[in-house]
Amino acid sequence: MDEANVRDPEPIESAPSAEGPTSAVEELRRQVEEKQDRLLRALAEVENVKRRTQREREEYVRYANESLLRDLIPVLDNLDRALEAARTTGDASAVVGGVELIQRELLKVLERAGVTRYSALGQPFDPTRHEAIARVVSLDAKPGTVLGETLPGYMLHNRVLRAALVSVAAAPDEDA
């Protein structure tokens, strides 16, 4: 063989040194610790967001009626004035007029808040909107018709706040 063609064989890689795997394991441990730290920080942030959201929700609920209450205070002031006038004057019609004015003012405040008053008179009895407190025998009215209203009903948008308290027509007993 020609010496020029003879090459030294490539060096055979020796087994990794004792320092190599230890350094790789240490690097992996460092990465795991870093990931755990990031995970714990993320979990803590989630808990902080939950607490902050809960506080904000509680505060919102606590002050949700603030606008309505601000509108009601002048109504109360007018009621106080009407009571004072009733104590100092003997004119009952003036007192009644003042109370009627306050009632209209209060109804306007309620309407701005989405509350409407409804009457049930002459309507068919509806258990979702009416609460029957009496049955009245009637020859003129169709059974199940509201004949009297003790208290009007109130709605908040499409939800009943208070059902109207009503008297409902009943057919006369044929045996009587």
C-alpha positions as CSV (number, residue, x, y, z in Angstrom):
1,M,0.0,0.0,0.0
2,D,1.0,3.5,-0.7
3,E,1.8,5.5,2.3
4,A,0.1,8.5,0.8
5,N,-3.2,6.7,0.7
6,V,-3.0,5.5,4.2
7,R,-4.8,7.8,6.5
8,D,-5.2,7.8,10.2
9,P,-8.5,6.3,11.2
10,E,-11.0,8.8,12.6
11,P,-10.7,9.0,16.4
12,I,-13.3,7.0,18.1
13,E,-15.5,9.0,20.4
14,S,-15.0,8.0,23.9
15,A,-17.8,7.6,26.3
16,P,-19.0,10.9,27.7
17,S,-17.1,12.2,30.5
18,A,-18.5,12.1,34.0
19,E,-18.9,15.9,33.8
20,G,-21.1,15.8,30.6
21,P,-24.2,14.0,31.9
22,T,-24.2,15.8,35.2
23,S,-24.1,19.1,33.5
24,A,-27.1,18.1,31.2
25,V,-29.0,16.9,34.3
26,E,-28.3,20.1,36.1
27,E,-29.5,22.1,33.0
28,L,-32.7,20.1,33.0
29,R,-33.2,20.6,36.7
30,R,-32.7,24.4,36.2
31,Q,-35.3,24.4,33.4
32,V,-37.8,22.4,35.5
33,E,-37.3,24.8,38.4
34,E,-37.8,27.8,36.1
35,K,-41.0,26.3,34.6
36,Q,-42.3,25.5,38.1
37,D,-41.5,29.1,39.2
38,R,-43.4,30.5,36.1
39,L,-46.3,28.1,36.8
40,L,-46.5,29.2,40.5
41,R,-46.4,32.9,39.4
42,A,-49.2,32.3,36.8
43,L,-51.3,30.5,39.4
44,A,-50.8,33.4,41.9
45,E,-51.8,35.9,39.2
46,V,-55.0,33.9,38.5
47,E,-55.8,34.0,42.2
48,N,-55.2,37.7,42.3
49,V,-57.4,38.3,39.3
50,K,-60.2,36.2,40.9
51,R,-59.9,38.2,44.2
52,R,-59.9,41.5,42.3
53,T,-62.9,40.4,40.2
54,Q,-64.8,39.3,43.3
55,R,-64.1,42.7,45.0
56,E,-65.2,44.6,41.9
57,R,-68.4,42.5,41.7
58,E,-69.2,43.1,45.4
59,E,-68.6,46.8,45.0
60,Y,-70.8,46.9,41.9
61,V,-73.6,45.1,43.7
62,R,-73.2,47.4,46.7
63,Y,-73.6,50.5,44.7
64,A,-75.8,49.3,41.8
65,N,-78.8,51.2,43.1
66,E,-77.0,54.5,43.6
67,S,-78.6,56.3,40.7
68,L,-82.1,55.2,41.7
69,L,-81.5,56.2,45.3
70,R,-80.3,59.6,44.2
71,D,-83.5,60.1,42.3
72,L,-85.6,59.0,45.4
73,I,-84.1,61.4,47.8
74,P,-85.9,64.5,46.3
75,V,-89.1,62.5,46.5
76,L,-88.5,62.0,50.2
77,D,-87.7,65.7,50.6
78,N,-91.0,66.6,49.0
79,L,-92.8,64.1,51.2
80,D,-91.2,65.8,54.3
81,R,-92.4,69.2,53.0
82,A,-95.9,67.8,52.4
83,L,-96.0,66.4,56.0
84,E,-94.9,69.8,57.4
85,A,-97.5,71.6,55.4
86,A,-100.2,69.1,56.6
87,R,-99.2,69.9,60.2
88,T,-99.3,73.7,59.8
89,T,-102.3,74.1,57.4
90,G,-105.9,73.1,57.8
91,D,-106.4,72.9,54.0
92,A,-106.9,69.2,53.3
93,S,-107.2,69.8,49.6
94,A,-103.7,71.4,49.5
95,V,-102.3,68.4,51.3
96,V,-104.0,65.9,49.0
97,G,-102.7,67.9,46.0
98,G,-99.2,67.8,47.4
99,V,-99.3,64.1,48.1
100,E,-100.6,63.4,44.5
101,L,-97.7,65.5,43.1
102,I,-95.3,63.4,45.2
103,Q,-96.9,60.2,43.9
104,R,-96.5,61.3,40.3
105,E,-92.9,62.2,41.0
106,L,-92.2,58.8,42.5
107,L,-93.9,57.0,39.6
108,K,-91.6,58.9,37.2
109,V,-88.5,57.9,39.2
110,L,-89.6,54.3,39.1
111,E,-90.3,54.5,35.4
112,R,-86.8,55.8,34.8
113,A,-85.5,52.8,36.6
114,G,-87.6,50.5,34.4
115,V,-90.5,49.9,36.9
116,T,-94.0,50.2,35.5
117,R,-97.3,50.0,37.3
118,Y,-100.1,48.0,35.8
119,S,-103.7,47.6,36.4
120,A,-105.5,44.3,36.2
121,L,-109.1,45.5,36.2
122,G,-111.2,43.8,33.5
123,Q,-108.3,41.5,32.5
124,P,-108.5,37.8,32.5
125,F,-106.9,36.4,35.7
126,D,-103.2,35.6,35.0
127,P,-101.5,33.8,37.9
128,T,-98.1,35.1,36.8
129,R,-99.2,38.7,37.1
130,H,-102.1,38.6,39.6
131,E,-102.6,37.2,43.1
132,A,-106.3,36.4,43.8
133,I,-107.3,37.4,47.3
134,A,-111.1,37.0,46.8
135,R,-113.7,35.4,44.5
136,V,-116.7,37.5,43.8
137,V,-119.9,35.9,42.4
138,S,-121.0,38.0,39.4
139,L,-123.8,37.6,36.9
140,D,-122.3,40.3,34.6
141,A,-118.6,39.3,34.4
142,K,-117.1,36.3,32.7
143,P,-115.7,33.9,35.3
144,G,-112.0,34.4,35.8
145,T,-112.1,38.1,35.0
146,V,-110.5,40.5,37.5
147,L,-113.3,42.6,39.0
148,G,-111.4,44.5,41.8
149,E,-107.9,45.5,42.5
150,T,-106.7,45.9,46.1
151,L,-103.1,46.8,45.1
152,P,-101.7,47.4,41.6
153,G,-98.9,45.2,40.2
154,Y,-95.4,46.4,39.3
155,M,-93.1,45.2,36.6
156,L,-89.3,45.6,36.3
157,H,-88.9,45.5,32.5
158,N,-90.5,42.1,31.8
159,R,-90.3,40.7,35.3
160,V,-93.1,40.9,37.9
161,L,-91.9,42.8,41.0
162,R,-95.2,42.5,42.7
163,A,-98.3,40.8,41.5
164,A,-101.5,42.8,41.6
165,L,-103.8,41.8,44.5
166,V,-107.1,41.2,42.9
167,S,-110.7,39.9,43.3
168,V,-111.8,37.5,40.5
169,A,-115.2,36.9,39.1
170,A,-116.8,33.6,39.8
171,A,-119.9,32.0,38.3
172,P,-122.9,31.8,40.6
173,D,-123.5,28.3,41.9
174,E,-126.3,26.7,40.0
175,D,-127.5,24.8,43.0
176,A,-128.1,28.0,45.0
